[in-house]
Amino acid sequence: MNEVTVPRPNNLDAYWMPYSDNRYFKANPRMIARAEGMHYYTPEGREILDGTAGLWCCNAGHGRREIKEAIQQQAAILDYAPTFQLGHPIAFEAAARIAEMTPDGMDKVFFTNSGSESADTALKIALAYHRARGESSRVRLIGRERGYHGVGFGGMSVGGIGGNRKQFSGLLPYVDHLPHTHGIAENVFARGLPEHGAHLADALENLVALHGAETIAAVMVEPVAGSTGVLVPPKGYLERLRQICTKHGILLIFDEVITGFGRLGTNFGAERLGVIPDIMTMAKGLTNAAVPMGAVAVRNAVYDAVVEGSPAGIELFHGYTYSGHPLAAAAAIATMELHRAEDLPGRARAIEPYWQEAAHSLRTLPNVIDIRDCGLIAGIELAPRPGKPTQRALDIFRRCFDEGVLVRVTGDIVALSPPLIIEKPHVDRLIGTLAEAIRAEAA
Ligand SMILES: Cc1ncc(COP(=O)(O)O)c(C=O)c1O
């Protein structure tokens, strides 16, 4: 198990690493060379328990043979073919498989290569939908504070994270935001969906009053916000958002990039949370991250409005060279087959009570000020070190890694999202190591 044959890069200069403290990393590199099942391995062969499914994406666990073989076989059959005015069978099959997993009536699928591209695609489809129906005044896009929809200009603008925006001027015009739903005072240490905060959806009525419904195209939210530290929707909140959108002819977009593919114990968050959007984005778990791929599923009425409502010729002036890439499509089909054959959402549901209990056992540790969970996600919020926000969580992340456990931190929040194949001993090790690190970084 400990033998590795991967090369060890000895020059870290050229790679400008994404979302990273490049200077710190290059002085203190922490490398991952190999992965299998629930674990990563460093170049030295040290085992690291994956508490984050990579970046919320390897839901079926690492190195799955079925996915690897599907990619290998497809590479030998067709490396690449365009999907502009041409087609290849496996892309159609992948779309049909996705449509089987999405809520009824959301049977049309557009392929992208990432969550960011899915977010921008969803926003563009919303604009095209209204224009096709003769409502071209609907140009306004509504996001939510603390929302994350990737790094394209659309997703960044509609997203609600100041830190992601302040380096870049010139965001999209005609964007507004709902308040976030993180009510730590009323909902502290809530398990699952918190009780308080459904009324926060009513802020959409205020935006309608301010801007006029006839100017608003869509509202985009994550069913459970992950990147800003696991914000679980209050009971009744998404239902209310749905009602207000329907009342005013506004499209509701769920960004399911992390909540899709079993993370909440169902195929998509929409199913678990009982609210069906008009458009949903996905990526990450779609291919188990083995090949980059994203997708946008839309209600049939949205597709029909754009496609049937357009003059003959290209109906949507949008697409990527790699939309429906054969290797990604092969990986997606194999991944969805694994989800079905191994009932990965069911596995997540089965272990959720144990997971929840374990996560909430951290409550009494020093500096833990809140714990949240939903499905196989948990967020542990810590009091920041005085004058040094984010440092405590970063130190915990580094300490856990050095102790053989991968956690993710955002601000002073530890976010956990393990592969859905996790078993009780893994949960114990993950939470136990994290507990030790929280204690060790108490000062
Ligand atoms: C909800 C959500 N949307 C979009 C994205 C962006 O996905 P990508 O990094 O694949 O562009 C992420 C990534 O974490 C995400 O969590």
The ligand as an SDF file (V2000), in Angstrom:
LIG
                    3D

 16 16  0  0  0  0  0  0  0  0999 V2000
  -22.2900   25.5290   -5.2430 C   0  0  0  0  0  0  0  0  0  0  0  0
  -21.1110   25.6350   -6.1570 C   0  0  0  0  0  0  0  0  0  0  0  0
  -21.2810   26.1650   -7.3670 N   0  0  0  0  0  0  0  0  0  0  0  0
  -20.2570   26.2760   -8.2330 C   0  0  0  0  0  0  0  0  0  0  0  0
  -19.0010   25.8420   -7.8930 C   0  0  0  0  0  0  0  0  0  0  0  0
  -17.8800   25.9960   -8.8560 C   0  0  0  0  0  0  0  0  0  0  0  0
  -17.4950   24.7790   -9.3780 O   0  0  0  0  0  0  0  0  0  0  0  0
  -16.1130   24.6610  -10.1780 P   0  0  0  0  0  0  0  0  0  0  0  0
  -15.0120   24.8810   -9.2010 O   0  0  0  0  0  0  0  0  0  0  0  0
  -16.1750   23.2720  -10.7460 O   0  0  0  0  0  0  0  0  0  0  0  0
  -16.1260   25.6900  -11.2470 O   0  0  0  0  0  0  0  0  0  0  0  0
  -18.7940   25.2620   -6.6390 C   0  0  0  0  0  0  0  0  0  0  0  0
  -17.4520   24.7890   -6.2410 C   0  0  0  0  0  0  0  0  0  0  0  0
  -17.1900   24.4870   -5.1100 O   0  0  0  0  0  0  0  0  0  0  0  0
  -19.8750   25.1720   -5.7410 C   0  0  0  0  0  0  0  0  0  0  0  0
  -19.7130   24.6650   -4.5140 O   0  0  0  0  0  0  0  0  0  0  0  0
  1  2  1  0
  2  3  1  0
  2 15  2  0
  3  4  2  0
  4  5  1  0
  5  6  1  0
  5 12  2  0
  6  7  1  0
  7  8  1  0
  8  9  2  0
  8 10  1  0
  8 11  1  0
 12 13  1  0
 12 15  1  0
 13 14  2  0
 15 16  1  0
M  END
$$$$
